[in-house]
Amino acid sequence: MPPRRRNASNGSIGAAAPEKRARHGPSRSSSSPAAAAPPNAAKSAALTAQMAAGDDAAGDAVPPQDTIHDELFAPVSQEELEAWQGWTDIESEPAFFNAILKELGVQDAKIHEIFTVDDESMAHLPNPVGLIFLYKFVEEDENEVREACPDHLWFANQTTSNACGTIAMLNIAMNCDGIRLGDHLARFKAATQHLHPALRGHLLSTNTAIRSAHNSFARRLDMLMSDVALKWEWTEAAKAKKTTTTAKRKARQGGGRRKRRAGVADADAAFHFIAYVPIGQDVWELNGMQEKPLKIGSFDTGDWTAMARDRIDGRMQAYAPYDDMPFFSLLALCHTPKEGEQDTNGGGLPDRDSFPEGRGDDDDGNDGNDDDDDDDGSRAAARRRDYTPAVHAWIKKLADKGVLRRLATGKEDEEV
């Protein structure tokens, strides 16, 4: 599902252009530790190199076209998925995020989509414990005072490309004691609780279970394109390093660049997820691309989301003048214990009574019932089912039999 577009004039978040797919945040690091390679790693590496080289590749190094196509459209095995160390982008789709939560063993939690940033929309959510906001990433002037991550807050930095959706979701889930994390995430949280956010982020990005759950929707072409993007990023960084000395010399001579105005959009900018979560009586903005978390305010009673929504609305309003088609998406992570289970209200989990009357009692399917779970499961399964190899084989057969040529030219093979 594509990201969401927010109309700045009426405060709504509407459907974006279908061709616009969310990419999640630039990387802090282009490197990753070594790991066991999948069985066809050599072929994939060669194909990645060929795709990145483009027209500059030597003729002798170019594999046959059929070989390239077969590699591009081959299905991905679970062994390859677990061995691959990259992260692919993921659509801003609640069903996909819920599938990741389920794969990681998280219980009593469900992601819902929000289409308008207002009281009425929030009133229909069953006990929201965090908000996940998607926007087009731009470098920002940092005028706000951030503090070192306190001991009671679990916050991970983003240290690899495309991981910000899962990082934002886990930055919420790890701070909500009422949510049952499952054995793996509970052990991971305990092992990383006292680490620096950057090290937490590194360990998260290299955790096979978390990475595999995030990548469970990936197709081979997604993986190859992620590798190509990383290769290009590495190449550009190497080029930039060579020009650093010259640039510094020009700056000393008065020829420096004009500082880019904060908020100005880059047409090629990636989309980025950040999280908002209440912990105790404070509301925090957890942005994996920032070294430190940001406390945006405190609340005594009432709806904590009002403070987060003001912050989100401010971001959208500030961005609108620089982009004719701004894209935004807003998801809510809700605590949804099964009926009859004890609602343990500990740590950062807000009390249900702190929200407007009637919240969670609506009949629109936001209560985490089994029908919604089945629907999410069906959507996730459909997205994971890769029809590309079958379509490729079918198109190849049509081409072999001359059908495509006849459709394109209106002539039989012998007439062409």
Secondary structure as GFF3:
##gff-version 3
##sequence-region A 1 416
A	DSSP	beta_strand	4	7	.	.	.	ID=ss1
A	DSSP	beta_strand	12	15	.	.	.	ID=ss2
A	DSSP	alpha_helix	41	53	.	.	.	ID=ss3
A	DSSP	three_ten_helix	54	56	.	.	.	ID=ss4
A	DSSP	three_ten_helix	59	61	.	.	.	ID=ss5
A	DSSP	alpha_helix	65	72	.	.	.	ID=ss6
A	DSSP	alpha_helix	78	83	.	.	.	ID=ss7
A	DSSP	alpha_helix	94	103	.	.	.	ID=ss8
A	DSSP	beta_strand	109	114	.	.	.	ID=ss9
A	DSSP	alpha_helix	119	123	.	.	.	ID=ss10
A	DSSP	beta_strand	128	136	.	.	.	ID=ss11
A	DSSP	alpha_helix	164	173	.	.	.	ID=ss12
A	DSSP	alpha_helix	183	192	.	.	.	ID=ss13
A	DSSP	alpha_helix	197	205	.	.	.	ID=ss14
A	DSSP	alpha_helix	208	214	.	.	.	ID=ss15
A	DSSP	three_ten_helix	215	217	.	.	.	ID=ss16
A	DSSP	alpha_helix	220	252	.	.	.	ID=ss17
A	DSSP	beta_strand	271	279	.	.	.	ID=ss18
A	DSSP	beta_strand	282	286	.	.	.	ID=ss19
A	DSSP	beta_strand	294	298	.	.	.	ID=ss20
A	DSSP	alpha_helix	305	319	.	.	.	ID=ss21
A	DSSP	three_ten_helix	320	322	.	.	.	ID=ss22
A	DSSP	beta_strand	329	335	.	.	.	ID=ss23
A	DSSP	three_ten_helix	352	354	.	.	.	ID=ss24
A	DSSP	alpha_helix	370	384	.	.	.	ID=ss25
A	DSSP	alpha_helix	388	400	.	.	.	ID=ss26
A	DSSP	alpha_helix	403	409	.	.	.	ID=ss27
A	DSSP	three_ten_helix	413	415	.	.	.	ID=ss28
###
